[in-house]
Amino acid sequence: MKNVALNDLRAGHHSDAPAGVVNVRCTGRDAGLDTLAASIDSLGVLQPLVVVESGGVFFVVDGNRRLAALEALAAAGRIPRKAHVPVIEHDVGTAREAGLAANINQAPMHEADQMVAFAELREAGLMEKDIAARFGQPVANVRKLLALGGVSPAVLDAWRGGKLRIDDIKNFTMASHADQDRVLKKVVKGGSTWSIRRELGLDADVGHLLSYVGAKAFKAAGGVVVEDLFGNRDAVSDPALLKRLANERLEAECARRRKEGWAWVETSDNLAPGARWSWPRLKAEQRALTPADQARYDELQAWLDSDDDGATDDEIRNAHAEVAALEKLMLVPLGADAPARSGCIVSLGRDGKVEVLQFVVRPDDAPEKKETVEPIAAAEPEEKGLSDALVHRLSEQATRAVQVALPSSPKAGLAILLAGALCNQRGTGPMHVSLQGLNGIAVASKQDLSFDAVLSRLLDASVDDLLIAAAKVAARGVSLCCLDKSAPSSRPAAMALMGAIDPAALTTALEDAFDGEAFLKAIPKDAILSIVGEVLGGAEARRVKDKKKGELVAFAVASVLPTGWLPAEIRHPGYTGPGSDTADAQALAA
């Protein structure tokens, strides 16, 4: 085996190929090339091409799809045109037989077996850089292959048996074999592979903390960082230590800002939840623009509100910048005494950078409420009944008894829960359920049955029907919106919720709910071109790059959206559409 420059390779069906050299695959030459190219871009060429040399040019007998994928990567600028490609050379006399034998006799090699083969090279004494040199791959890719092949034998068997996906294996690479086997039994038995990271203790959202503290400082304090080779979700051995180090740095930032003259400075963790958005801030006074500036401001706003598809991204950005500058002129700056009348809230953003909210006015502390114990009133004469206070106390006691006993009757518990959510007496009935998810309150307002009527119906229903009803009630409690405006895909809890749902059903629902055309109109032209490249390839993105934005949106609506593409921000663990990380086994073996 040797390495040959990519630009010295030609397809076996090339018109200049010598007699006897042929690409025996005539059908399906272009099938799955995008997936194959993505695999090669990620993991490199795992199987050498079989070639015949003629006049300094190498014609491919077996591996023409790999060659086409490599050429596409070179055209997209992902690899150099002179990139080294591993090949095995044959003479022209055996070329046709070699190509035919490779396509007929080759059984697809499972991904797990490929990864184990690489891991065995390391066990045999080869260093990562030596393996990379032998197979013409970057060392970073070799590290990924070795990690995948180094998971426990039980995990490998589950992978081979189709019980796990390659994305599941990536998560297992971050744990010891003992932890892998422990979690494997649990998630396979329960059918909850989406929860692997949580079960391994890797679901702590520490990326922003680690970025702020720094891996070097965390390690110096005795912590261990578990690198995520396949993403940006590194895990740590001691999240509490990392949090303490981050808090110490934030407190130092607060101390520095207190010296600037602010009335108070606190981290958001030391304040009431929601203080960042609910506490008032000092506001600048407003003043009128000059007649000329006001006319220009109105002109810009009218142009931005119009549907001018011919506008360039630069024109739109410049208009927004000019509007912002004019709006700044409307504000009268706060006086020099403003810091003394307000404070700062210091917090850590999702990107690991310090965020400081200035000129916050801290509300006066509410007077402390003293707990009062209302004495039980003396019993009234029997004919007048019990006092209100005594009835209330007895009701509390009965409530506690029901809370203790209810778990012994699970079907009744489920029916009672559903009745509390579905009746028209929520808040006044015996079951208090609050469903404040997206549109949950609006749906509840249309419920017109009493608690006892709903409960009677539910007690007559089958358990399967109750589970369906429970799922519908749970749906009304769901909201993937977040106060910090972060996307669902960046939040482990949201991913756990979405991962628990049938992937096909969720994908279909997302495709129905996603307004692709409106999304494409709302993002810059460069972002649309990036999406076209992700879905249709770099060559197609370059072909349409000179279209006006309106034309480009129409093109993407017709060509990208039908593929099932979804923005990364709303992709769920089971998403397999364009841009997903799921590897194609046949592509890896091709």
HELIX and SHEET records of a PDB file:
HELIX    1   1 LEU A    6  ASP A    8  5                                   3    
HELIX    2   2 LEU A   33  LEU A   43  1                                  11    
HELIX    3   3 ASN A   64  ALA A   75  1                                  12    
HELIX    4   4 VAL A   92  THR A   94  5                                   3    
HELIX    5   5 ALA A   95  ASN A  105  1                                  11    
HELIX    6   6 GLU A  111  GLU A  123  1                                  13    
HELIX    7   7 GLU A  128  PHE A  135  1                                   8    
HELIX    8   8 VAL A  139  GLY A  149  1                                  11    
HELIX    9   9 PRO A  153  ARG A  160  1                                   8    
HELIX   10  10 ILE A  166  PHE A  172  1                                   7    
HELIX   11  11 HIS A  177  GLY A  190  1                                  14    
HELIX   12  12 THR A  193  SER A  195  5                                   3    
HELIX   13  13 ILE A  196  GLU A  199  1                                   4    
HELIX   14  14 GLY A  207  VAL A  213  1                                   7    
HELIX   15  15 ALA A  215  ALA A  220  1                                   6    
HELIX   16  16 PRO A  239  ARG A  258  1                                  20    
HELIX   17  17 SER A  268  ASN A  270  5                                   3    
HELIX   18  18 ALA A  275  SER A  278  1                                   4    
HELIX   19  19 PRO A  291  ASP A  305  1                                  15    
HELIX   20  20 ASP A  313  LEU A  329  1                                  17    
HELIX   21  21 PRO A  339  ARG A  341  5                                   3    
HELIX   22  22 GLU A  382  LYS A  384  5                                   3    
HELIX   23  23 ASP A  388  ALA A  405  1                                  18    
HELIX   24  24 LEU A  406  SER A  408  5                                   3    
HELIX   25  25 PRO A  410  LEU A  422  1                                  13    
HELIX   26  26 GLY A  440  ALA A  444  1                                   5    
HELIX   27  27 PHE A  451  LEU A  459  1                                   9    
HELIX   28  28 VAL A  463  ARG A  476  1                                  14    
HELIX   29  29 PRO A  488  SER A  490  5                                   3    
HELIX   30  30 PRO A  492  GLY A  499  1                                   8    
HELIX   31  31 PRO A  503  ALA A  513  1                                  11    
HELIX   32  32 GLY A  516  ALA A  522  1                                   7    
HELIX   33  33 LYS A  525  LEU A  536  1                                  12    
HELIX   34  34 GLY A  538  ARG A  543  1                                   6    
HELIX   35  35 LYS A  549  SER A  559  1                                  11    
HELIX   36  36 LEU A  561  THR A  563  5                                   3    
HELIX   37  37 ALA A  568  ILE A  570  5                                   3    
HELIX   38  38 ALA A  585  ALA A  589  1                                   5    
SHEET    1   A 5 LYS A   2  ALA A   5  0                                        
SHEET    2   A 5 HIS A  84  GLU A  89 -1                                        
SHEET    3   A 5 LEU A  49  SER A  54  1                                        
SHEET    4   A 5 VAL A  57  ASP A  62 -1                                        
SHEET    5   A 5 LEU A   9  ARG A  10  1                                        
SHEET    1   B 2 VAL A 225  VAL A 226  0                                        
SHEET    2   B 2 ALA A 235  VAL A 236 -1                                        
SHEET    1   C 3 TRP A 264  THR A 267  0                                        
SHEET    2   C 3 GLY A 343  LEU A 348  1                                        
SHEET    3   C 3 VAL A 354  VAL A 360 -1                                        
SHEET    1   D 2 GLU A 285  GLN A 286  0                                        
SHEET    2   D 2 LEU A 331  VAL A 332 -1                                        
END                                                                             
